[in-house]
Amino acid sequence: MIQLHSVSHSFQSERVLRGINISIADGDTVILIGPSGCGKSTLLKLILGLIVPDEGQVLCFGEEVCDNNIYAIRRRIGYVIQQGGLFPNLTAAENIVLMAKQADWSDDIIERRLHELSELSAFETRHLKHYPVQLSGGQRQRVALMRALMLDPEILLLDEPLGALDPMIRYDLQVDLRNIFRELGKTTLMVTHDLAEAAYFSDNVVLMREGKIVQRGSIAEMINNPADAFVTRFINAQRGMAMGVNYRD
């Protein structure tokens, strides 16, 4: 579903990604972790075609992402950015159905899909008429997720979707989000800084450092068989969070 072949990218003179090779199969949930500035968010933007690699190839659905197919590819990908990125002048419902309106869906189909997603994401329909400022942080993230899922995309990209939330709200959303991943079976690539969160969502974890992939596998494998000293340091820096490796069921 997603392939990056020897992909490198720089912002001005700073190299952000260095020869990335990664393949993500249909239905896989892959978690990207690593220090700030290691290139996790840049990798998602390359997949969406928001930026273009300096070197290498980015493929989605077996096609190289380019100007000729970028809009068709984007319609098959749902994207949740940090802190949701909702339009403040639109209600929750208007934010969610925005792309469906652009795609000329009928009002009946939009309404039916809106209620399906509200049920799936445990979002009370009475809040659909509220503006983002009237919603809690957790509610805004649920709206952002519903917007990403509106067109029933085959790929879901999430960039730190739970990073700025209160711990209890984050816990509830983690549970709901993992259930959604399991129910829908979509190809999912999610960025997080949280080691326990990574372990909770998947055994398919990619650890990055300075624009390179250091190790791929489960958190348990990284603890027991680290690829290098950095892997051990990264895990030890989140010692308390590493307990999350024990609570996946």
C-alpha positions in Angstrom: 0.0 0.0 0.0 2.9 2.4 0.8 6.5 2.1 -0.3 9.4 4.5 0.1 12.5 3.7 -1.9 15.8 5.5 -0.9 13.9 8.7 -0.1 15.8 11.7 1.1 14.5 15.2 1.8 16.0 18.5 3.0 14.5 21.8 4.2 16.9 24.5 2.9 20.3 23.1 3.8 19.1 20.7 6.6 18.8 17.0 5.7 15.6 15.8 7.3 15.3 12.3 5.8 18.2 10.2 4.7 17.7 7.3 2.3 14.5 6.0 3.9 13.3 2.5 2.7 10.0 1.3 4.1 7.1 -0.9 2.9 3.7 -1.0 4.6 1.3 -3.8 3.6 -2.4 -3.7 3.2 -4.2 -3.6 6.6 -1.0 -3.1 8.7 -0.9 -0.7 11.6 2.6 0.8 11.8 3.7 3.3 14.5 6.5 5.8 13.9 8.4 6.9 17.0 11.6 8.8 17.7 12.9 12.1 19.0 11.5 15.5 17.8 13.0 16.5 14.5 13.8 12.9 13.4 11.6 13.2 10.3 8.4 11.4 11.3 5.9 14.1 10.2 7.9 14.8 7.1 7.5 11.2 6.1 3.7 11.5 6.3 3.8 14.7 4.2 5.8 12.9 1.5 3.2 10.1 1.3 0.5 12.7 0.9 2.5 14.6 -1.8 2.4 17.8 0.3 6.2 17.9 -0.2 8.4 16.2 -2.9 11.4 14.1 -2.1 14.8 15.4 -3.2 15.8 11.8 -4.0 14.0 8.4 -4.3 10.5 7.3 -4.9 7.2 7.4 -2.9 4.5 5.0 -4.0 0.9 4.6 -2.8 -1.3 1.8 -4.2 1.6 0.8 -6.4 1.8 4.2 -8.2 4.5 6.7 -7.7 3.1 9.9 -6.1 3.3 12.7 -8.7 1.4 15.7 -10.0 -0.7 13.6 -12.4 -2.3 11.4 -9.7 -1.9 13.3 -6.4 -5.5 14.4 -6.0 -6.8 10.9 -6.8 -4.4 9.4 -4.3 -5.3 11.9 -1.6 -9.0 11.0 -1.9 -8.0 7.5 -0.8 -6.0 8.7 2.2 -7.4 10.0 5.5 -5.1 12.5 7.4 -5.3 13.6 11.0 -2.8 16.4 11.9 -1.5 17.5 15.3 -4.3 19.0 17.4 -6.9 18.2 14.8 -6.6 21.2 12.5 -10.4 21.9 12.4 -11.7 25.0 10.7 -12.9 27.3 13.5 -15.6 28.9 11.4 -17.3 25.6 10.6 -19.4 23.4 13.0 -18.3 19.9 13.8 -20.6 18.5 11.2 -19.4 21.0 8.5 -15.8 20.1 9.2 -16.5 16.4 8.9 -18.5 16.5 5.7 -16.3 19.0 3.9 -14.6 16.6 1.5 -17.9 14.7 0.8 -19.4 18.0 -0.3 -16.4 18.6 -2.5 -16.9 15.1 -4.0 -20.6 16.0 -4.7 -22.1 13.3 -2.5 -25.8 13.6 -2.0 -27.2 15.0 1.2 -28.8 11.6 2.1 -25.5 9.7 1.7 -23.6 12.4 3.7 -26.1 12.3 6.5 -26.0 8.5 6.7 -22.2 8.5 6.7 -22.1 11.2 9.3 -24.2 9.2 11.8 -22.2 6.0 11.0 -19.0 7.8 12.0 -20.5 9.4 15.1 -21.4 6.0 16.3 -18.1 4.5 15.4 -16.1 7.2 17.2 -18.5 7.5 20.2 -19.3 11.1 19.4 -22.6 12.4 20.6 -24.7 13.7 17.7 -25.9 16.6 19.7 -22.4 18.1 19.5 -22.3 18.0 15.7 -23.8 21.5 15.5 -21.2 22.9 17.9 -18.1 24.9 16.7 -14.6 23.7 17.6 -14.2 26.3 20.4 -17.3 24.8 22.1 -15.8 21.3 22.1 -13.3 19.7 24.5 -9.9 18.6 23.2 -11.0 14.9 23.0 -14.2 15.9 21.1 -12.1 17.9 18.6 -9.9 14.9 18.0 -12.9 12.7 17.4 -14.2 15.2 14.9 -10.8 15.3 13.2 -10.8 11.5 13.0 -14.3 11.4 11.5 -13.3 14.0 8.9 -10.3 11.8 7.9 -12.6 8.7 7.6 -15.5 10.5 5.8 -14.6 9.3 2.3 -13.8 5.7 3.6 -10.1 5.9 2.7 -7.9 2.9 2.3 -5.0 4.5 4.2 -5.1 6.4 7.4 -2.2 8.8 8.4 -2.2 10.2 11.9 0.4 12.7 13.1 0.5 12.8 17.0 -3.4 12.6 17.1 -3.4 12.3 21.0 -0.4 14.3 21.9 -1.9 17.3 23.6 -4.7 15.7 25.6 -5.4 15.2 29.3 -4.2 11.7 30.4 -7.7 10.4 31.1 -9.1 11.7 27.8 -6.1 10.3 26.0 -6.6 6.9 27.6 -10.2 6.8 26.5 -9.3 7.8 23.0 -6.5 5.3 22.8 -9.0 2.5 23.6 -11.6 3.8 21.0 -8.9 4.4 18.3 -7.5 0.9 18.6 -11.0 -0.6 18.4 -11.5 1.5 15.2 -8.2 0.3 13.7 -9.3 -3.3 14.4 -12.8 -2.9 13.2 -12.0 -1.1 9.9 -8.8 -2.9 9.1 -7.3 0.0 7.2 -3.6 0.5 6.5 -2.6 2.9 9.2 0.6 4.9 9.8 0.6 6.8 13.1 3.3 9.1 14.6 3.7 9.3 18.4 6.4 10.2 20.9 4.9 7.9 23.5 6.6 4.5 23.8 3.7 3.0 25.7 1.2 4.3 23.2 3.2 2.8 20.4 3.2 -0.6 22.2 -0.5 -0.4 22.8 -1.4 0.1 19.2 0.9 -2.3 17.4 3.9 -4.6 17.5 4.9 -3.0 14.1 7.0 -0.1 15.4 9.5 2.0 13.4 12.1 3.9 15.5 13.7 6.8 13.7 16.7 9.0 14.5 18.1 11.9 12.5 16.2 11.1 9.4 17.0 7.4 9.3 15.2 4.2 10.4 17.2 2.7 13.3 15.0 -0.4 14.1 11.7 -1.9 13.2 9.8 -4.5 15.2 8.0 -4.7 18.6 8.9 -2.6 21.6 9.8 -5.9 23.3 12.3 -6.7 20.6 13.8 -3.3 20.9 14.2 -3.8 24.7 15.6 -7.3 24.4 17.6 -7.0 21.2 18.4 -3.3 20.5 20.0 -2.5 17.1 22.4 -0.1 18.7 23.0 2.0 21.9 20.6 4.7 20.8 17.7 2.3 20.9 18.5 1.5 24.5 18.9 5.1 25.4 15.6 6.1 23.8 13.7 3.4 25.7 15.4 4.1 29.0 14.5 7.8 28.6 10.8 6.7 28.7 11.4 4.0 31.4 8.0 4.5 33.0 6.2 4.4 29.6 7.9 1.2 28.6 5.6 -0.7 31.0 3.0 -0.2 28.2 4.6 -3.2 26.5 2.8 -5.4 29.1 -0.7 -4.1 28.7 -1.6 -5.0 25.1 -4.3 -7.7 25.1 
